[in-house]
Amino acid sequence: MALSFAENVLKSKRPVVLFHTWTVTRELLAQAIREKRSMDLDVCIDDQGHPYLGHPKEYHEKTHEPFFDSMPLWEAAEALRACPTP
């Protein structure tokens, strides 16, 4: 059975540096990968049932914040898949 993120953190006995941004760009994702940082990727589903990187529609309706211009989810997934495993 694979270890969870939290179990891997505890097992490594190393500090965790979390990289957080509202807008996930190719450059920021590449930086997080290069620096071997954890990155919080919020994944939601739009009205047509398509997943995307970002906050849910309800968040933007309640806060009146514009939708974030994040990179496509599948490109982010491919970039992460291409990373060597620790």
C-alpha positions as CSV (number, residue, x, y, z in Angstrom):
1,M,0.0,0.0,0.0
2,A,1.3,3.5,-0.9
3,L,2.1,5.9,1.9
4,S,0.0,9.1,2.1
5,F,1.6,12.5,1.7
6,A,1.5,13.0,5.5
7,E,3.1,9.6,6.1
8,N,5.9,10.3,3.6
9,V,6.5,13.7,5.4
10,L,6.8,12.0,8.8
11,K,9.0,9.2,7.4
12,S,11.4,11.7,5.7
13,K,12.0,13.6,9.0
14,R,12.5,16.7,6.8
15,P,10.6,20.0,7.0
16,V,7.9,20.6,4.5
17,V,7.8,23.8,2.4
18,L,4.4,24.3,0.9
19,F,4.2,26.3,-2.3
20,H,0.8,27.9,-2.6
21,T,-0.6,30.2,-5.3
22,W,-4.1,31.0,-6.5
23,T,-3.0,30.9,-10.1
24,V,-1.0,27.9,-11.2
25,T,1.2,28.9,-14.2
26,R,3.6,26.7,-16.1
27,E,6.4,28.7,-14.7
28,L,5.3,28.4,-11.1
29,L,4.7,24.7,-11.4
30,A,8.1,24.2,-13.0
31,Q,9.7,26.3,-10.1
32,A,8.0,24.1,-7.5
33,I,9.1,21.0,-9.3
34,R,12.7,22.3,-9.7
35,E,12.8,23.3,-6.0
36,K,11.2,20.0,-4.9
37,R,8.5,21.9,-3.0
38,S,5.0,20.6,-2.3
39,M,2.4,22.6,-4.1
40,D,-1.3,22.9,-3.3
41,L,-3.4,22.3,-6.4
42,D,-7.1,23.0,-6.0
43,V,-9.1,20.9,-8.4
44,C,-12.8,21.7,-9.1
45,I,-15.5,20.7,-11.6
46,D,-17.1,23.3,-13.8
47,D,-20.8,23.5,-14.8
48,Q,-20.1,21.2,-17.8
49,G,-18.5,18.5,-15.6
50,H,-14.9,19.3,-16.6
51,P,-12.2,19.4,-14.0
52,Y,-10.0,22.5,-13.7
53,L,-7.3,24.0,-11.4
54,G,-8.9,26.6,-9.2
55,H,-11.5,27.4,-6.6
56,P,-15.1,26.3,-7.0
57,K,-17.6,28.7,-8.7
58,E,-19.3,29.3,-5.3
59,Y,-16.1,30.8,-4.0
60,H,-16.0,33.4,-6.7
61,E,-19.7,34.1,-6.4
62,K,-19.4,34.8,-2.7
63,T,-16.1,36.7,-2.7
64,H,-16.6,38.5,-6.1
65,E,-13.0,37.5,-6.9
66,P,-12.4,36.9,-10.6
67,F,-11.7,33.4,-11.8
68,F,-7.9,32.7,-11.7
69,D,-6.1,32.1,-15.0
70,S,-4.5,28.8,-14.1
71,M,-2.9,26.4,-16.6
72,P,-5.0,23.5,-17.8
73,L,-5.3,20.7,-15.3
74,W,-4.1,18.0,-17.7
75,E,-0.9,19.9,-18.5
76,A,-0.2,20.2,-14.8
77,A,-0.9,16.4,-14.3
78,E,1.5,15.6,-17.2
79,A,4.3,17.8,-15.8
80,L,3.9,16.1,-12.5
81,R,3.8,12.6,-14.1
82,A,7.1,13.4,-15.8
83,C,8.9,14.1,-12.5
84,P,11.1,11.4,-11.1
85,T,9.7,9.8,-8.0
86,P,11.6,10.5,-4.7
